[in-house]
Amino acid sequence: MSIVKSLYETKFTKAYEFYLQDIAVIRTGRASAQILDGVRVEAYGAVMKLNEVASVTVSDPTLIVITPWDRGLIGAIEKAIQVAQLNLSPIVDGQLIRLPVPAPTAERRQELVKQLHQKAENARVMIRNARIDVKKDIEKQIHQPGISEDDISAETKTLDEVSKTYIEKIDQATKAKETELTTL
């Protein structure tokens, strides 16, 4: 039975971590290197993550500084940021790129909160779907030797408790991110 538990713990953890990564890129009005996690730069004949071709630092709450390891990539990095549609305007400043992060308007903040809640619901659905799959696997064990209906019932109860815990974690992360989004 513990193999099943480790299986659904893994599924729930992956869904939760995916959600955390998904909401990390939502801009809060404060500069964060995570905003650029989805930026891919065409460099050296391949498509690479931005942090593989440059150092990304947050110098203050409204500015990200990108320092390419190869000056020849400045144009490619600037283009990649624009293509990523982050609504940020890179400023090339000699050997580095400055990326000012303006505070979003009140209307934009409300759109971001709505987007956050959609992502949260998608994460909850992933948890529920994983729960359904695992519950089917648990119920398939009912006719196996050495497994009683009480074992099945106990495992199902544990599954429900763990899935509820992960949904609560998603709700807590959502509330924290919403606070970030709505606080100036």
N, C-alpha and C positions, 0 to 999 in steps of 0.2 A: 504493500500500500504506500510506503514512503516514496517509492519511485514515482508514483502518480503525483504525490504532493510536490516533489521537486520539479516535475514537469510543469505543473500549473504555476508554481512559484516563478519558474523561469519565464513562462508566457506572460504572466502578469507584470513581472519586472521589466521585460522588454517593452511591453505596451506603455508602461508608466515612463520609462526612460525615453522612449520615442516622443511621448507627449512633452516631456520637459525640454527636449531638443527642439521640438516644433514651436513651442511658445517662446523659447529663448531668442528667436530672431524677430519677435514682435517688438518694434521700437517703442521705447517708453519716453523718449525725449532726453534720456541720458545716454551718453556715449557708452558703447559696450563693444568689445572685440567680437562678441558672439553674433552681432548683427551681420558680420561679413562671412560667417561660416558657409553660406551657400554660394559665395562668389567663386567662380572657376575662371582661371586665367589660361589663355593659350600661350604656352611657353615651351621653347625647345622642342617643337613638333608634337607636343602632347598637351592635354588639358589637365591643369593641376589646381589644387586648392590654393587660395591666396596665401595662407600661412606657410605653404611649401616654397614660395618664391619671395617672400618678404616678411619682415617683422611688423607686427601690428601692435601698437601701443595706444593706450587711452591717456592723453596728457592732461585733460581736465574733463569735467562732466559734459562738455559740449563739443569735444574735438577728438577725433581718431587720427593718429599719424601712422602712415604706412611707409616703411623704408624698404625698398626693393634691394635684394642682395646683388642684383645685376641691374645697373642703371638703364640698360637697353630695354627693360621690361616695363618702364614707367607708362608708356603709351598703351601697352597691352593690359596693364592693371587698371588704368583709367577707363578703358573701353569695357573691361569686364565688370566694373562697378556700375557703369551706366546700363549695361545689358541686363544686370541682375535686378533692375527696376526696384531699387531700394528707396527711391525718391531722395537720394543724396547726391550732391554735386561735388565731385572731387576737384581739388585745386592743386595743380602741379606746382611745386615750389622747389625748383632746382633738382636735388637728388631724392626728394621725398614727395609724398602726396598727403595733403591735409584734407580731412573729410569732416567738415562741420556738421553737427547733428542738431538741427533746429528743434525746438520744442513743438510738438504737434498742436494744432488748433483744437479747440473744444469739440468741434464736429468730428475731426479726425480721431480724437481720443475715443469718442463714442463708437465710431466704426471699428476701431481696434478692439474695444471691449466686446463688441458683437462678434468679431472674428475670433477672439479668445474663447468665447462661450461655445462657438461652433466647434472649435478644435477640442475643447473639453468634452463636448458631447460625443465627438468621434472617438476620443480616447475611452470614454465610458462604454461605448458600443464595442470597442475592441476587447475590453475586459469582459463584458457580458458574452461576447461570441466565444472567447477563450473558455469561459466558464461552461458554456453549453457543450463545447467539444469535450472538455475534460469530464463533465458529468456523464456524457455518453460512454466514455471510456471506463468510468467507474461502474456504471450500470452493466456493462458487458461482462464484468467480473463475477456477476451474481451466481453463475453456475460452475465456477471454478472450485476445485476442492480446497478446503481450508479457509474459505471466505464465507462468512455468514451475512445474513441480511443486516445484522447489527453493525458489522464492519462497513458495509456499503453505506448504511445510514450515517454512521460516524464520519466517514470520509466525505460524504456529501455535505454534512453540516460544517465540517472544517473548510471545505471548498467555498461554501457560501460566506463563511466568516472572513476568509482571506480575500475573496473578491470584493466584499464590502469594505474591507480595510484599504484595498487599492483604490476603490472609487472615492473613498474619503480622502486619500492622499491626493488624488487628482483634484478634488474640490478645494483642498487646502492650497495647492499650488495655483489653482485658478484664482482664488481669492487674493493671494499674495501678489500675483501678476496684475490683477485688476486694480489693486491698491496702488501699485507702481504706475499704472497707466493713468489713473485719475488724479494722482497727486502731482502738483507742479513742482 
